[in-house]
């Protein structure tokens, strides 16, 4: 089963890919890890680099199954790379929109900064890139408790001498 982070990333990718289907029919790569040059590196690309995590409280879920035990707040640094400034900015905005739609209110944007020319040159990358910082709130849940099925047993009452039974007194 895919982790919550993988499911969110896959949902973000599907939303972004739908926006760029005509321009990039093969989709925009969104690997986990740092934005680095490899044999397939060409813009656009969005790298999902895990950052520092924190613990949060359990979510109030009265009577919920499974019950909430706590929350992990995981920082993800999304490195958004494109061929030029305008393309990188547009992709950054599409990624922000997709995170908003995919994470269903369980996230907080923590800012964005441009990656420097030095950052790009160190990884032999050309173009422009932004780093979008996103804190994702991921619930820690208990095992699902077995559910109870309520059944009602019907009662049939037969009255002597009633019309339904065909008996007479």
N, C-alpha and C positions, 0 to 999 in steps of 0.2 A: 504494500500500500504506500502511496506517495505521501511524503511529509506535507504538513501544512504550508511550509515555505515553497515547496515544489509546486503544490496546487495553485498557490497565489501567483507564482512566477509564470506557470503555464497559462493561467487565465489572463494575466497581463499580456503575455505574448500573443494570445489569440486575438485580443482586442486591438493591439497595435498592428498585428499582421493584417487584420481586416481593413484598417485605415490605409495601409500601404499596399494592398493586394495588386493594384494595377502597376505600381512602380517596382515592387519587389515581390513577384509571384512566389518565389521560393521562401519568403518570410525573412524576418530580421533575427539573426542569431541572438540568443539571450542565455549565455552560459553562466554557471556559477563560477566565481573566482575573479581575479583581477583582469582588467583590460590589458591584454598583452598581444604582441604580434606572434602569430603562428603561420603555418603554411596557408591557412584559409582566411587570414585577416584582411578584410577590406570593409570600409564603412558601408552601411551603418551596422552598429552592433551595440548591445546593451549588456554589460557584464554586471552580474549580481554578486557583490562581494560582501560576505557577512562581516559585521563589525561587532562591537561590544554589546552584550546582552545584559538585561537587568530582570529582577523579579518583581512581580506585581501581586496585588491581592486577588483572592478568588472573586469570581463574578457572582453576584447574588442571583441565584436561580432556584427560587423556592419550589421544592418538590421536583426539581429537574432530574432527569436521568439521561446521561450520567451526570453526577454532581461535579461542580467546579472545585478544584483543589488549589488553584492559583493561576497566575498568568506569567508567561515569559514575554518580555518586551525585547524583541530582537531588532537591533539596528542593521539595516541593509544599506550599503552604499552602492547605488546604481550608477555605473559609469556609462554615460550615454555618448556615443561617438558617431559622428557623421562627417561628410566630406568637407563642409564649410560651416561658418557661423550660423547662417540662416537655417540650413538643414538640421544642424545640431539643436538649435533652439526649438524648431518645430517638433523634432522627435522627442525632446525633453517634455514639451507640453502634451504630446500624445501619451507618453509614459505616465505623466502625472494624472491625466484623465483615466487611463487604464487602471492605475493603482487605486484610484478613488472608486471605480466601478467594481474592481475585483476583490478588494479587501473589505467591502461592506461596513465601513465605519470603524474597523478595528486597526486603525493605523493613525499615524501623525507624521506629517511632513516636518523634517527638522532642518530645512534649508537646502540650498544648492549653491555650488561654487564651480567656476570654470576650472578645468584642469589646465595647468600651465603648459607652455610650449616645451619646457624642460621635462615635464611628466610625459608628454607625448613623444618627445625625441628619445628619452631613455628607453622607451619601448618600441622605437622605430615606427611610430604611427604618424600619419599625416592627416590634417583636417582640424576639426575642433571637437572638444568634448566637455561635458559637464558632469559633475558628480551630484546626484540627487540623494539626499539622506532621508531615509524613511524608517520610522520605528513601527514595527508590526507587533500587535498584541496577539499572542497565541495562547489560547487557553490550555491549561493542564487539567485534564479530566480524569476522574476515577473510572474504573471498569464499569461497564453498563450493568446495572442490577437487573436480575430477571424481572420481567413484568408479570403482574398478576392478572389473570383473566377471570372476569366475573361472569358466571353463568347463572341463569335463572331456570329453575326447573318448574315447568308448568304443572298445575294441579287440575285434575279433572274431578268434578263432583257430580255424582249421579244421584238424583233424588228419586226415590221410589214413587211411582205413580205419575211421574212427569211425562209430558208429551214426547220429550227427546228420547226417552228410553223405551218407549212403547209398552211400558208396564202399566198395569192398572191395579188398584187396590180393591 
